[in-house]
Amino acid sequence: MSTAKPVTPALRGADAELEALFAAISDVILVLDADGRYVKIPPTNTALLYRPAAELLGRTLHDVFDRPQADHFLGLIRQALARREAVHFEYSLPIGGRTVWFAAAISPMAPDRVVLVARDITERERAERDLRETLSLLNATFESTADGILVVDLAGHIVSFNRKFAELWRIPDSILETKDAPQTIAFVLEQLADPEGFMNKVRDLYARPEASSFDVLAFKDGRIFERLSQPQRIGGKSVGRVWSFRDITEAKRAERIQLATYRISEAAHATGSLQDLFRAIHAIVGELMPAKNFYIALYDAPSDLLTFPYHVDEYDTDFPAKRPGKGLTEYVLRTAEPLLVTPEVQAELERRGQVELIGAPSIDWVGVPLKIGDRPIGVLVAQTYAPGVRYGETERHILQFVSTQVAMAIERKRTEEQLHESERKYRLLFETNPEPMFVYDFETLRIMAVNEAAITRYGYSESEFLALTIRDIRSAEEQGRLERELARRPDEGAVRTGVRHRAKDGRVFEVDLVARPLEFAGRRSRLVLARDVTAQRHLEDQLRQSQKMEAVGQLAGGIAHDFNNLLTAILGSTQLLLHATPPGDVRREDVEEIRNAGLRAAELTRQLLAFSRRQVLAPKVLELNAVVANMDKMLRRLIGEDIELATALHAEAGAVNADPGQLEQVLLNL
């Protein structure tokens, strides 16, 4: 029989210290044997145990975990026992509904036992994972950005760069992999238009580590980069510099092309002629691309004629107008599509029989149609003869982009020139018309333009005329008629006859008006032709009077003819009576009186026949005074009482040999 030894106070104190130590430890401590059996589990951080301690003690790892994980842990135990040194590793376990990461160490404590100490590193693992993800994202961003990035230290040594940097600067990998800054810079400087300016900026920034910079780099081949430089800081301290490069060549080209379209539009308004416009277009295109050899072809559909109003060429100087044939220009005109022609394309088009070589052969040829809507009006062409100057899709795109604005500008300028020519012709017709013409405002009735004939006829100067309205040139008695005409003016214009106008000096004259609608100086207006018909009316009155006199003459002639027949019988009978009457017969005097009266009646008849122009010419010697006196007697009976007739006979008038009737007709006409 054995008896228990009493526990000494010293031993109880040691156990208490051990328990206090375990309570202060946040790690998990496990004692396992060489077979992976749980031998002892000190009461440290039991919340981190995979299972309660009571369920683990005496059981093996294979009892607790699945086979792969149990084999992994057992292998680490045996490795520690075999090497007789601690083995460090990390692992994770699902505990309390979450994944807990541990950093563990297995140390041998006896030939067949180990102690495993595991510390919760979940937060550290999460932070490291987040850091890895962040670094991965940053690296992906670093490599996928459109900018070329170069990172250097304070001494200018290359720290890192992305692939875009190598692509933008076209630096071989063999140079970049060495991170040789001088060699890299030398390669860069070869490409720049201003290498000295580039290096000055680099030196300035290296001398000022905290400074930032932004500028634009121009390349010899026409490329344009934006350059941004910022200090790289760690913990608030500059440790290097980050250079960022962005290729803005296409953006700048697009801006220049867009600006070019505005400038072409402005040129259409600012230039004085089509030739000036063509030269301006050539200069603008020449700023966007090589355009030493350049021409504009215009097609006129009604005449089926292709003309070359503008051409600049190193070899061809003659560009005559022609019917469309099989040249490249006509090909673009037919297809209405832009065309880039290299020597290979030229050969293929010729082989297919679609084009023929015309003029000096070029190396590259690019042409685009000029269209208004869907209607082609011409072709815009640039070509190169130099092997060092080649065209590509960029040049084709440039010409195609500006072609619409060029076509609109050309069409606008052509329309303006045609309008100016038409205006010049019509102004010439207006100003040189022998009839008075003027333009008046439809609403205000103010006279807006007047020709020289109107100035002459009305007596006003041009400035005086332009201060008048159409009311001012109407006579006073015509104002009422004018108001009635204004109240019902037809839209298509009107014709007015018998209108009485007043000149500056007060003279009134008659005009016939022809008014037609017109837009003048942006105002609704009327163009008026005022034909002076005063002389015409006078001639018409004379014609009517002449016609009356002719009617009277015809009547007098008819009466005289019939009366002459009666007189012939009377005078014949009277002559017979005179032969039958002796001289001393008292009746003979009466018969002679009858005969004399018949003779006077015959003379009157002769005068009437002369008046009617039916008298046969019979010239004889006549006393002028006698003829005038006889006509005086007849005319006083014919003319009206409102006309005064006065004759003045001259004693020395003498005699003439003339037909009495004709001479009397002369007097009658007077």
C-alpha positions as CSV (number, residue, x, y, z in Angstrom):
1,M,0.0,0.0,0.0
2,S,1.3,3.4,-0.9
3,T,0.6,6.7,0.7
4,A,0.4,10.1,-1.1
5,K,3.1,12.5,-0.4
6,P,2.0,15.9,0.7
7,V,2.3,18.8,-1.9
8,T,4.7,21.3,-0.8
9,P,4.0,25.0,-0.9
10,A,6.9,25.4,-3.4
11,L,5.4,23.0,-5.8
12,R,2.0,24.7,-5.6
13,G,3.6,28.0,-6.3
14,A,5.3,26.6,-9.4
15,D,2.0,25.3,-10.7
16,A,0.4,28.6,-10.2
17,E,3.1,30.4,-12.0
18,L,2.8,28.0,-14.9
19,E,-1.0,28.4,-15.1
20,A,-0.5,32.2,-15.1
21,L,2.1,31.9,-17.9
22,F,-0.2,29.8,-20.0
23,A,-3.1,32.2,-19.5
24,A,-0.9,35.1,-20.8
25,I,0.2,33.2,-23.9
26,S,-2.1,33.8,-27.0
27,D,-0.5,31.1,-29.0
28,V,-1.7,27.5,-29.3
29,I,0.6,24.9,-27.7
30,L,0.3,21.2,-28.5
31,V,2.4,18.2,-27.5
32,L,2.3,15.3,-30.0
33,D,4.2,12.0,-30.3
34,A,6.0,10.6,-33.3
35,D,2.7,9.1,-34.5
36,G,0.9,12.4,-34.4
37,R,-1.1,11.6,-31.3
38,Y,-2.2,14.5,-29.0
39,V,-0.4,13.9,-25.8
40,K,-0.8,17.2,-24.0
41,I,-2.7,20.5,-24.6
42,P,-1.7,23.3,-22.3
43,P,-4.6,25.7,-21.5
44,T,-3.2,28.7,-23.5
45,N,-5.6,30.1,-26.2
46,T,-8.2,27.3,-26.4
47,A,-10.4,29.5,-28.7
48,L,-8.0,28.7,-31.5
49,L,-8.2,24.9,-31.1
50,Y,-9.7,23.1,-34.0
51,R,-11.8,21.0,-31.5
52,P,-12.1,21.1,-27.7
53,A,-9.1,19.8,-25.9
54,A,-11.0,16.8,-24.4
55,E,-11.9,15.7,-28.0
56,L,-8.3,15.9,-29.1
57,L,-6.3,14.3,-26.3
58,G,-5.4,10.7,-27.1
59,R,-6.5,10.9,-30.7
60,T,-4.2,11.0,-33.7
61,L,-4.0,13.6,-36.5
62,H,-5.7,11.2,-38.9
63,D,-8.6,11.0,-36.5
64,V,-9.1,14.7,-36.6
65,F,-8.2,15.9,-40.1
66,D,-8.7,14.5,-43.6
67,R,-5.9,12.3,-44.8
68,P,-4.0,14.8,-47.0
69,Q,-3.8,17.4,-44.2
70,A,-3.0,14.8,-41.5
71,D,-0.2,13.4,-43.7
72,H,1.1,16.9,-44.2
73,F,1.2,17.6,-40.4
74,L,2.7,14.1,-39.6
75,G,5.4,14.7,-42.2
76,L,6.5,17.9,-40.5
77,I,6.6,16.2,-37.1
78,R,8.8,13.4,-38.4
79,Q,11.0,16.0,-40.2
80,A,11.6,17.9,-36.9
81,L,12.4,14.6,-35.0
82,A,14.8,13.4,-37.8
83,R,16.7,16.7,-38.0
84,R,16.4,17.5,-34.3
85,E,15.6,21.1,-35.2
86,A,12.5,23.3,-35.4
87,V,10.4,23.2,-38.6
88,H,8.5,26.5,-39.5
89,F,5.4,26.5,-41.7
90,E,2.0,28.2,-42.2
91,Y,-1.4,26.7,-42.4
92,S,-5.1,27.6,-42.1
93,L,-8.1,25.9,-40.4
94,P,-11.8,26.7,-40.4
95,I,-12.5,27.7,-36.8
96,G,-15.7,29.3,-35.5
97,G,-17.1,29.9,-39.0
98,R,-14.0,31.7,-40.3
99,T,-10.7,30.8,-41.8
100,V,-7.8,31.3,-39.3
101,W,-4.2,31.4,-40.5
102,F,-1.4,30.2,-38.3
103,A,2.3,30.6,-38.3
104,A,3.7,27.4,-36.6
105,A,6.9,25.9,-35.4
106,I,7.4,22.2,-34.5
107,S,10.4,21.6,-32.2
108,P,11.6,18.2,-30.8
109,M,11.4,17.9,-27.0
110,A,12.2,14.2,-26.7
111,P,13.2,11.4,-29.1
112,D,9.6,10.6,-29.8
113,R,7.8,13.8,-28.9
114,V,7.4,17.4,-30.3
115,V,5.9,20.6,-29.2
116,L,3.9,22.6,-31.7
117,V,3.5,26.3,-31.1
118,A,1.0,28.1,-33.5
119,R,0.2,31.8,-33.6
120,D,-2.8,33.4,-35.1
121,I,-1.6,35.5,-38.2
122,T,-5.0,35.9,-39.8
123,E,-4.9,39.7,-39.8
124,R,-1.3,39.7,-41.1
125,E,-2.2,37.3,-43.8
126,R,-5.2,39.4,-44.8
127,A,-3.0,42.5,-44.9
128,E,-0.4,40.7,-47.0
129,R,-3.1,39.3,-49.3
130,D,-4.6,42.8,-49.8
131,L,-1.1,44.1,-50.4
132,R,-0.5,41.4,-53.0
133,E,-3.8,42.2,-54.7
134,T,-3.0,45.9,-54.6
135,L,0.5,45.3,-56.1
136,S,-1.0,43.0,-58.7
137,L,-3.5,45.7,-59.6
138,L,-0.9,48.4,-59.7
139,N,1.4,46.2,-61.8
140,A,-1.5,45.4,-64.2
141,T,-2.3,49.1,-64.4
142,F,1.4,49.9,-64.8
143,E,1.5,47.6,-67.8
144,S,-1.9,48.3,-69.4
145,T,-1.9,52.1,-69.2
146,A,-1.7,54.0,-72.5
147,D,1.2,56.0,-71.1
148,G,4.8,55.0,-71.2
149,I,6.2,55.0,-67.6
150,L,9.8,55.3,-66.6
151,V,10.9,55.3,-62.9
152,V,14.4,56.4,-62.0
153,D,16.2,57.0,-58.6
154,L,17.5,60.4,-57.5
155,A,20.7,59.7,-59.4
156,G,18.8,59.1,-62.7
157,H,19.4,55.4,-62.7
158,I,16.6,53.3,-64.2
159,V,14.5,51.5,-61.6
160,S,11.6,50.2,-63.7
161,F,9.6,50.8,-66.8
162,N,6.5,49.4,-68.5
163,R,6.2,47.9,-72.0
164,K,4.4,51.0,-73.3
165,F,7.5,53.1,-72.6
166,A,9.6,50.8,-74.7
167,E,7.0,50.8,-77.5
168,L,6.6,54.6,-77.6
169,W,10.3,55.3,-77.6
170,R,11.1,52.2,-79.9
171,I,14.0,51.3,-77.6
172,P,15.3,47.7,-78.1
173,D,14.9,45.3,-75.2
174,S,18.7,44.7,-75.3
175,I,19.2,48.3,-74.1
176,L,16.4,48.5,-71.6
177,E,17.2,45.2,-70.0
178,T,20.6,46.6,-69.0
179,K,18.9,49.6,-67.4
180,D,21.8,51.6,-68.8
181,A,20.5,55.2,-68.4
182,P,23.1,57.0,-70.6
183,Q,22.6,54.5,-73.4
184,T,18.8,54.8,-73.2
185,I,19.0,58.6,-73.2
186,A,21.3,58.6,-76.2
187,F,18.7,56.5,-78.1
188,V,16.0,58.9,-77.1
189,L,17.9,62.0,-78.1
190,E,18.3,60.6,-81.6
191,Q,14.6,60.8,-82.2
192,L,13.8,64.3,-80.9
193,A,13.6,67.5,-82.8
194,D,15.1,69.5,-79.9
195,P,17.4,67.1,-78.0
196,E,19.2,70.0,-76.2
197,G,15.9,71.3,-74.8
198,F,15.0,67.8,-73.6
199,M,18.2,67.4,-71.7
200,N,18.0,70.9,-70.2
201,K,14.6,70.0,-68.7
202,V,16.0,66.7,-67.4
203,R,19.0,68.3,-65.7
204,D,16.7,71.0,-64.2
205,L,14.4,68.5,-62.6
206,Y,17.2,66.3,-61.3
207,A,18.5,69.4,-59.6
208,R,15.1,70.0,-58.0
209,P,13.9,66.7,-56.7
210,E,10.6,68.1,-55.4
211,A,9.6,69.8,-58.6
212,S,7.0,68.7,-61.1
213,S,6.9,69.4,-64.8
214,F,4.7,69.1,-67.9
215,D,5.7,69.8,-71.5
216,V,5.3,68.6,-75.1
217,L,8.0,66.8,-77.1
218,A,8.3,67.1,-80.9
219,F,9.9,64.2,-82.9
220,K,11.8,64.4,-86.1
221,D,9.3,62.1,-87.7
222,G,6.3,64.3,-86.8
223,R,5.2,62.5,-83.7
224,I,4.2,64.5,-80.6
225,F,4.4,63.3,-77.0
226,E,3.2,64.9,-73.7
227,R,5.8,64.5,-70.9
228,L,4.8,64.6,-67.3
229,S,7.3,64.3,-64.5
230,Q,6.5,63.9,-60.7
231,P,8.7,63.1,-57.7
232,Q,8.4,59.6,-56.3
233,R,7.9,59.9,-52.5
234,I,8.1,57.2,-49.8
235,G,7.2,58.3,-46.3
236,G,7.0,61.9,-47.5
237,K,10.6,61.8,-48.8
238,S,11.6,62.0,-52.5
239,V,13.4,58.8,-53.5
240,G,13.3,59.2,-57.2
241,R,11.2,60.4,-60.2
242,V,8.4,59.1,-62.3
243,W,8.3,60.1,-66.0
244,S,5.1,59.6,-67.9
245,F,4.9,59.9,-71.8
246,R,1.7,60.0,-73.8
247,D,1.6,59.8,-77.6
248,I,-0.8,62.7,-78.7
249,T,0.2,62.6,-82.4
250,E,-3.2,61.5,-83.6
251,A,-5.1,63.8,-81.3
252,K,-3.0,66.8,-82.4
253,R,-3.5,65.7,-86.0
254,A,-7.2,65.5,-85.5
255,E,-7.2,69.0,-83.9
256,R,-5.2,70.4,-86.8
257,I,-7.5,68.7,-89.4
258,Q,-10.5,70.1,-87.5
259,L,-8.9,73.5,-87.4
260,A,-8.1,73.2,-91.1
261,T,-11.8,72.8,-91.9
262,Y,-12.6,76.0,-90.1
263,R,-9.8,77.8,-91.9
264,I,-11.1,76.5,-95.3
265,S,-14.5,77.8,-94.5
266,E,-13.1,81.2,-93.5
267,A,-11.1,81.3,-96.7
268,A,-14.2,80.8,-98.7
269,H,-15.6,84.0,-97.2
270,A,-12.3,86.0,-97.0
271,T,-10.7,85.3,-100.4
272,G,-11.6,87.4,-103.4
273,S,-11.6,84.8,-106.1
274,L,-11.6,81.1,-106.8
275,Q,-7.9,81.2,-107.5
276,D,-7.3,82.8,-104.2
277,L,-9.4,80.1,-102.5
278,F,-7.5,77.3,-104.3
279,R,-4.2,78.7,-103.2
280,A,-5.5,79.0,-99.6
281,I,-6.7,75.3,-99.7
282,H,-3.3,74.2,-101.0
283,A,-1.5,76.0,-98.2
284,I,-3.8,74.6,-95.5
285,V,-3.5,71.0,-96.8
286,G,0.3,71.5,-97.1
287,E,0.4,72.1,-93.3
288,L,-1.2,68.7,-92.7
289,M,0.7,66.5,-95.1
290,P,3.3,66.7,-97.9
291,A,1.5,68.4,-100.8
292,K,4.2,69.8,-103.0
293,N,2.3,68.4,-106.0
294,F,-1.3,69.2,-105.8
295,Y,-4.3,69.9,-108.1
296,I,-8.0,70.4,-108.0
297,A,-10.2,69.0,-110.8
298,L,-13.8,70.2,-111.3
299,Y,-16.4,68.5,-113.4
300,D,-19.2,70.2,-115.3
301,A,-22.0,67.7,-116.0
302,P,-24.0,69.7,-118.6
303,S,-20.9,70.1,-120.8
304,D,-19.3,66.8,-119.7
305,L,-16.0,68.6,-119.3
306,L,-13.3,68.1,-116.7
307,T,-11.2,71.2,-115.9
308,F,-8.2,71.8,-113.8
309,P,-8.5,75.4,-112.5
310,Y,-5.6,74.9,-110.0
311,H,-2.5,72.8,-110.3
312,V,1.0,72.8,-108.9
313,D,3.3,70.1,-110.2
314,E,7.1,69.5,-110.4
315,Y,6.9,67.9,-113.9
316,D,3.5,68.5,-115.5
317,T,2.7,72.1,-116.3
318,D,-0.1,71.6,-118.8
319,F,-3.5,70.6,-117.4
320,P,-5.9,71.2,-120.3
321,A,-9.7,70.8,-120.0
322,K,-10.9,67.6,-121.4
323,R,-13.7,65.0,-121.7
324,P,-13.5,62.4,-118.9
325,G,-11.2,59.6,-119.9
326,K,-9.5,56.7,-118.0
327,G,-7.1,58.6,-115.7
328,L,-7.0,58.2,-112.0
329,T,-8.9,61.5,-111.6
330,E,-11.8,60.2,-113.6
331,Y,-11.7,56.9,-111.8
332,V,-12.2,58.7,-108.4
333,L,-14.9,60.8,-110.1
334,R,-16.7,57.6,-111.4
335,T,-16.5,55.6,-108.2
336,A,-17.1,58.7,-105.9
337,E,-14.7,56.9,-103.4
338,P,-11.3,58.0,-102.1
339,L,-8.3,56.2,-103.6
340,L,-4.7,55.7,-102.4
341,V,-2.5,54.6,-105.4
342,T,0.9,53.0,-104.8
343,P,2.9,51.7,-107.7
344,E,1.4,48.2,-107.0
345,V,-2.2,49.6,-107.1
346,Q,-1.4,51.6,-110.2
347,A,-0.1,48.4,-112.0
348,E,-3.2,46.4,-110.9
349,L,-5.6,49.1,-112.1
350,E,-3.8,49.3,-115.4
351,R,-3.8,45.5,-115.8
352,R,-7.6,45.5,-115.2
353,G,-8.0,48.2,-117.8
354,Q,-9.7,50.6,-115.4
355,V,-7.1,53.4,-115.7
356,E,-4.4,54.6,-118.1
357,L,-1.2,56.4,-117.2
358,I,-1.6,60.1,-118.0
359,G,1.3,62.5,-117.4
360,A,4.5,61.9,-115.4
361,P,4.3,58.7,-113.3
362,S,4.1,59.4,-109.6
363,I,5.3,57.2,-106.8
364,D,2.2,57.7,-104.6
365,W,-1.1,59.3,-105.7
366,V,-4.0,60.1,-103.4
367,G,-7.3,61.5,-104.5
368,V,-10.7,62.1,-102.9
369,P,-14.0,63.1,-104.5
370,L,-15.4,66.5,-103.9
371,K,-19.1,66.1,-103.4
372,I,-22.1,68.3,-102.6
373,G,-24.5,65.8,-101.1
374,D,-24.3,62.8,-103.4
375,R,-23.3,64.9,-106.4
376,P,-19.6,64.8,-107.3
377,I,-18.3,68.1,-108.5
378,G,-14.6,67.3,-108.7
379,V,-11.5,65.6,-107.3
380,L,-8.9,66.8,-104.8
381,V,-5.5,65.2,-105.5
382,A,-2.0,65.2,-104.0
383,Q,0.9,63.1,-105.4
384,T,4.6,62.5,-104.8
385,Y,7.5,61.8,-107.1
386,A,10.2,61.5,-104.3
387,P,11.0,58.0,-102.9
388,G,11.5,59.6,-99.5
389,V,8.0,61.0,-99.4
390,R,5.3,58.3,-99.3
391,Y,1.6,58.4,-98.7
392,G,-0.5,56.1,-96.6
393,E,-3.9,55.8,-95.0
394,T,-3.2,58.9,-92.8
395,E,-2.8,61.1,-95.8
396,R,-5.9,59.6,-97.5
397,H,-7.8,60.2,-94.3
398,I,-6.6,63.9,-94.1
399,L,-7.8,64.6,-97.7
400,Q,-11.0,62.8,-97.1
401,F,-11.7,64.7,-93.9
402,V,-11.2,68.1,-95.4
403,S,-12.8,67.3,-98.8
404,T,-16.4,68.0,-97.7
405,Q,-15.4,71.5,-96.5
406,V,-13.4,72.1,-99.6
407,A,-16.3,71.1,-101.8
408,M,-18.6,73.4,-99.9
409,A,-16.1,76.2,-100.1
410,I,-15.6,75.8,-103.8
411,E,-19.3,75.6,-104.5
412,R,-20.0,78.6,-102.4
413,K,-17.3,80.7,-104.1
414,R,-18.4,79.6,-107.5
415,T,-22.0,80.5,-106.7
416,E,-20.8,83.9,-105.4
417,E,-18.8,84.5,-108.6
418,Q,-21.7,83.6,-110.7
419,L,-24.0,85.8,-108.6
420,H,-21.5,88.7,-108.9
421,E,-21.3,88.2,-112.7
422,S,-25.1,88.1,-113.0
423,E,-25.4,91.1,-110.8
424,R,-22.8,92.9,-112.8
425,K,-24.7,92.2,-116.1
426,Y,-28.0,93.2,-114.7
427,R,-26.5,96.4,-113.1
428,L,-25.0,97.2,-116.5
429,L,-28.4,96.7,-118.1
430,F,-30.0,98.8,-115.3
431,E,-27.5,101.7,-115.5
432,T,-27.2,101.9,-119.3
433,N,-30.9,101.5,-120.1
434,P,-32.0,104.5,-122.1
435,E,-35.4,104.5,-120.2
436,P,-35.7,105.8,-116.7
437,M,-35.5,102.9,-114.1
438,F,-35.6,102.9,-110.3
439,V,-36.1,100.5,-107.4
440,Y,-38.3,101.4,-104.5
441,D,-39.0,99.7,-101.1
442,F,-42.3,97.8,-101.1
443,E,-43.2,98.9,-97.6
444,T,-41.8,102.4,-97.2
445,L,-42.0,103.4,-100.9
446,R,-38.6,105.0,-100.5
447,I,-36.5,105.0,-103.7
448,M,-33.5,102.8,-103.2
449,A,-31.7,102.9,-106.6
450,V,-31.9,104.9,-109.7
451,N,-30.2,104.8,-113.2
452,E,-28.7,107.7,-115.2
453,A,-31.6,108.0,-117.5
454,A,-33.9,108.7,-114.6
455,I,-31.5,111.3,-113.2
456,T,-31.5,113.0,-116.6
457,R,-35.2,112.8,-117.2
458,Y,-36.4,113.9,-113.7
459,G,-33.7,116.4,-113.0
460,Y,-32.8,115.1,-109.6
461,S,-29.2,114.1,-108.5
462,E,-28.8,110.6,-107.3
463,S,-28.6,111.6,-103.7
464,E,-31.7,113.7,-104.1
465,F,-33.5,110.8,-105.7
466,L,-32.6,108.4,-102.9
467,A,-34.2,110.8,-100.4
468,L,-37.6,110.7,-102.3
469,T,-40.5,108.2,-102.3
470,I,-42.6,107.3,-105.3
471,R,-45.3,109.7,-104.0
472,D,-42.9,112.6,-104.5
473,I,-42.6,112.0,-108.3
474,R,-46.3,111.7,-108.9
475,S,-48.2,114.8,-110.0
476,A,-50.6,116.3,-107.4
477,E,-53.7,115.3,-109.4
478,E,-52.4,111.7,-109.5
479,Q,-52.0,111.1,-105.7
480,G,-55.5,109.6,-105.4
481,R,-54.9,107.2,-108.2
482,L,-51.5,106.2,-106.7
483,E,-53.1,105.4,-103.4
484,R,-55.7,103.2,-105.1
485,E,-52.9,101.4,-107.0
486,L,-50.9,100.9,-103.8
487,A,-53.9,99.3,-102.1
488,R,-54.1,96.5,-104.6
489,R,-50.6,95.8,-105.8
490,P,-50.4,92.3,-107.2
491,D,-47.5,90.1,-106.1
492,E,-46.3,89.5,-109.7
493,G,-46.0,93.3,-110.4
494,A,-48.2,95.4,-112.7
495,V,-48.3,97.6,-115.8
496,R,-49.7,101.1,-115.5
497,T,-50.3,103.4,-118.5
498,G,-51.0,107.1,-118.7
499,V,-49.3,107.9,-115.4
500,R,-48.3,111.5,-114.9
501,H,-45.0,112.1,-113.2
502,R,-43.4,115.4,-112.1
503,A,-39.8,116.4,-112.7
504,K,-37.7,118.5,-110.2
505,D,-38.5,121.7,-112.1
506,G,-42.2,121.1,-111.9
507,R,-42.7,119.8,-115.5
508,V,-45.4,117.1,-115.7
509,F,-44.9,114.3,-118.3
510,E,-46.7,111.1,-119.1
511,V,-45.2,107.7,-118.5
512,D,-46.1,104.1,-118.9
513,L,-44.9,102.0,-115.9
514,V,-43.8,98.4,-115.7
515,A,-43.2,97.2,-112.1
516,R,-41.8,93.8,-111.2
517,P,-41.1,92.2,-107.7
518,L,-37.4,92.2,-106.6
519,E,-35.4,91.6,-103.4
520,F,-32.9,94.4,-103.1
521,A,-30.5,94.9,-100.2
522,G,-32.4,92.3,-98.3
523,R,-35.7,94.2,-98.7
524,R,-38.8,93.4,-100.5
525,S,-38.8,95.8,-103.4
526,R,-40.2,96.8,-106.8
527,L,-38.1,97.4,-110.0
528,V,-39.9,100.0,-112.1
529,L,-39.3,101.0,-115.7
530,A,-40.9,104.5,-116.5
531,R,-41.1,105.0,-120.2
532,D,-41.7,108.6,-121.1
533,V,-44.6,108.6,-123.6
534,T,-45.1,112.4,-123.9
535,A,-43.6,112.5,-127.4
536,Q,-45.4,109.3,-128.4
537,R,-48.7,110.8,-127.2
538,H,-48.0,113.9,-129.3
539,L,-47.3,111.8,-132.4
540,E,-50.4,109.8,-131.8
541,D,-52.4,113.1,-131.7
542,Q,-50.8,114.2,-134.9
543,L,-51.5,110.8,-136.4
544,R,-55.1,111.1,-135.4
545,Q,-55.3,114.6,-136.9
546,S,-53.7,113.5,-140.1
547,Q,-56.2,110.6,-140.3
548,K,-59.0,113.1,-139.8
549,M,-57.6,115.3,-142.6
550,E,-57.2,112.3,-144.8
551,A,-60.8,111.4,-144.2
552,V,-61.9,114.9,-145.0
553,G,-59.8,114.8,-148.2
554,Q,-61.3,111.6,-149.2
555,L,-64.7,113.0,-148.6
556,A,-63.9,116.2,-150.5
557,G,-62.4,114.2,-153.4
558,G,-65.5,112.1,-153.7
559,I,-67.8,115.2,-153.6
560,A,-65.5,117.1,-156.1
561,H,-65.6,114.2,-158.5
562,D,-69.4,113.9,-158.5
563,F,-69.7,117.7,-158.6
564,N,-67.2,117.9,-161.5
565,N,-69.5,115.5,-163.5
566,L,-72.4,117.9,-162.9
567,L,-70.4,120.9,-163.9
568,T,-69.3,119.3,-167.1
569,A,-73.0,119.1,-168.2
570,I,-73.7,122.6,-167.0
571,L,-70.7,124.2,-168.8
572,G,-71.4,122.2,-171.9
573,S,-75.0,123.4,-172.0
574,T,-73.9,126.9,-171.3
575,Q,-71.5,126.8,-174.2
576,L,-74.2,125.7,-176.5
577,L,-76.5,128.5,-175.3
578,L,-73.7,131.1,-175.9
579,H,-73.3,129.8,-179.5
580,A,-77.1,130.1,-180.0
581,T,-77.4,133.6,-178.5
582,P,-76.3,136.5,-180.7
583,P,-73.9,139.0,-179.2
584,G,-76.5,141.8,-178.8
585,D,-79.0,139.5,-177.2
586,V,-79.9,140.7,-173.6
587,R,-79.9,137.1,-172.5
588,R,-76.3,136.5,-173.5
589,E,-75.1,138.3,-170.4
590,D,-77.1,136.0,-168.2
591,V,-75.7,132.9,-170.0
592,E,-72.1,134.2,-169.6
593,E,-72.7,134.7,-165.9
594,I,-73.9,131.1,-165.6
595,R,-70.7,130.0,-167.5
596,N,-68.5,132.1,-165.2
597,A,-70.1,130.6,-162.1
598,G,-69.6,127.1,-163.6
599,L,-65.9,127.9,-164.2
600,R,-65.5,129.1,-160.7
601,A,-67.2,126.0,-159.5
602,A,-64.8,123.9,-161.6
603,E,-61.9,125.8,-160.0
604,L,-63.2,125.0,-156.6
605,T,-63.6,121.3,-157.7
606,R,-60.0,121.3,-158.9
607,Q,-58.8,122.6,-155.5
608,L,-60.8,119.9,-153.7
609,L,-59.2,117.3,-155.8
610,A,-55.8,118.7,-155.1
611,F,-56.7,118.6,-151.3
612,S,-57.6,114.9,-151.7
613,R,-54.5,114.3,-153.8
614,R,-56.4,113.0,-156.8
615,Q,-55.4,115.8,-159.2
616,V,-53.3,114.7,-162.2
617,L,-50.0,116.7,-162.3
618,A,-50.2,119.6,-164.9
619,P,-47.4,122.1,-164.3
620,K,-47.9,125.7,-165.6
621,V,-46.8,129.2,-164.9
622,L,-48.6,130.5,-161.7
623,E,-48.6,133.7,-159.8
624,L,-47.8,132.8,-156.2
625,N,-49.9,135.6,-154.7
626,A,-52.9,134.5,-156.7
627,V,-52.5,130.9,-155.5
628,V,-52.2,131.9,-151.9
629,A,-55.2,134.2,-152.1
630,N,-57.4,131.4,-153.7
631,M,-56.3,128.9,-150.9
632,D,-57.1,131.5,-148.3
633,K,-60.7,131.6,-149.3
634,M,-61.0,127.7,-149.2
635,L,-59.1,127.1,-146.0
636,R,-61.2,129.6,-144.1
637,R,-64.2,127.5,-144.9
638,L,-62.5,124.2,-143.8
639,I,-60.7,125.1,-140.6
640,G,-62.4,125.6,-137.3
641,E,-63.3,129.0,-135.8
642,D,-60.7,128.3,-133.0
643,I,-57.8,128.6,-135.4
644,E,-56.7,131.9,-136.7
645,L,-55.5,132.1,-140.4
646,A,-53.4,135.0,-141.6
647,T,-51.9,135.4,-145.1
648,A,-49.2,137.9,-146.1
649,L,-48.8,138.5,-149.8
650,H,-45.6,139.9,-151.3
651,A,-45.8,142.2,-154.3
652,E,-42.5,140.8,-155.7
653,A,-43.3,137.2,-155.2
654,G,-43.3,136.6,-158.9
655,A,-44.4,133.5,-160.9
656,V,-43.4,129.8,-160.8
657,N,-43.8,126.8,-163.1
658,A,-45.7,124.3,-160.9
659,D,-48.7,122.1,-160.7
660,P,-51.5,124.2,-159.1
661,G,-52.8,121.3,-157.2
662,Q,-49.4,120.3,-155.7
663,L,-48.6,123.9,-154.8
664,E,-52.0,124.2,-153.1
665,Q,-51.3,120.9,-151.3
666,V,-48.0,122.4,-149.9
667,L,-49.9,125.3,-148.6
668,L,-52.5,123.0,-147.1
669,N,-49.8,121.0,-145.3
670,L,-48.4,124.1,-143.8
